Amino acid sequence: MIGEDQICEFLSKIIVEEKKISLQDLKKRVKEHFKDKLTAEDTAISETRPGEQMIEQRVRNIISHKSFPKSAIYKNETFYLK
């Protein structure tokens, strides 16, 4: 299972290199980056967010839990380098 901490590490690398990334692009890139490590639990459909895979829910959780990297800010559905 891919955890929020792994997603945050990946986001941190993207932010440093690219300066920003939208939430939609991050969800897509997380699935691409971790494609060989995704488990059935990661790709299962969320019970609380129908139509969304658990891996996508974890990406959104880093926003609601405010656990995204300290080097990033989140505004208007986009992460930016501080």
C-alpha positions as CSV (number, residue, x, y, z in Angstrom):
1,M,0.0,0.0,0.0
2,I,1.2,3.5,-0.9
3,G,1.0,5.8,2.1
4,E,0.6,9.5,2.5
5,D,4.2,9.8,3.5
6,Q,5.4,8.3,0.2
7,I,3.0,10.6,-1.7
8,C,4.4,13.6,0.2
9,E,8.0,12.7,-0.7
10,F,7.1,12.4,-4.3
11,L,5.2,15.7,-4.2
12,S,8.2,17.4,-2.6
13,K,10.5,16.3,-5.5
14,I,8.0,17.6,-8.0
15,I,7.6,20.9,-6.2
16,V,11.4,21.5,-6.0
17,E,11.9,20.7,-9.7
18,E,8.8,22.1,-11.3
19,K,7.7,24.8,-8.8
20,K,4.0,23.8,-9.1
21,I,1.5,21.0,-9.9
22,S,-2.2,20.8,-10.0
23,L,-4.1,18.3,-7.8
24,Q,-5.4,16.5,-10.9
25,D,-1.9,16.2,-12.3
26,L,-0.5,15.0,-9.0
27,K,-3.2,12.3,-8.8
28,K,-2.3,11.1,-12.3
29,R,1.4,11.3,-11.7
30,V,1.2,9.4,-8.4
31,K,-0.5,6.5,-10.1
32,E,2.1,6.5,-12.9
33,H,5.0,6.8,-10.6
34,F,3.9,4.0,-8.3
35,K,2.2,1.9,-10.9
36,D,4.4,-1.2,-10.2
37,K,3.9,-0.9,-6.4
38,L,0.1,-0.3,-6.3
39,T,-1.8,-3.0,-4.4
40,A,-5.4,-4.0,-4.7
41,E,-6.1,-1.8,-1.7
42,D,-4.6,1.2,-3.5
43,T,-6.8,0.7,-6.6
44,A,-10.0,-0.2,-4.7
45,I,-12.8,2.2,-5.0
46,S,-13.3,4.4,-1.9
47,E,-16.4,3.7,0.1
48,T,-16.6,7.3,1.3
49,R,-15.7,8.9,-2.1
50,P,-17.5,6.9,-4.8
51,G,-15.7,6.9,-8.1
52,E,-12.4,7.6,-6.6
53,Q,-9.6,5.0,-5.9
54,M,-8.1,4.8,-2.5
55,I,-4.7,6.1,-3.8
56,E,-6.5,9.2,-5.1
57,Q,-8.2,9.6,-1.7
58,R,-4.8,9.5,0.0
59,V,-3.6,12.3,-2.3
60,R,-6.6,14.4,-1.2
61,N,-6.0,13.4,2.4
62,I,-2.6,15.2,2.4
63,I,-4.6,18.4,1.7
64,S,-7.3,17.8,4.4
65,H,-4.7,16.7,7.0
66,K,-2.4,19.5,5.9
67,S,0.4,16.9,5.8
68,F,1.9,18.1,2.5
69,P,5.6,19.1,2.5
70,K,6.5,22.3,4.3
71,S,8.1,23.6,1.1
72,A,4.7,23.7,-0.5
73,I,1.5,25.7,-0.3
74,Y,-1.9,24.6,-1.6
75,K,-4.2,27.1,-3.2
76,N,-6.9,26.9,-5.9
77,E,-6.4,23.1,-6.4
78,T,-2.6,23.6,-7.1
79,F,0.5,23.0,-5.0
80,Y,3.2,25.7,-5.3
81,L,6.7,26.0,-4.0
82,K,6.9,28.5,-1.1
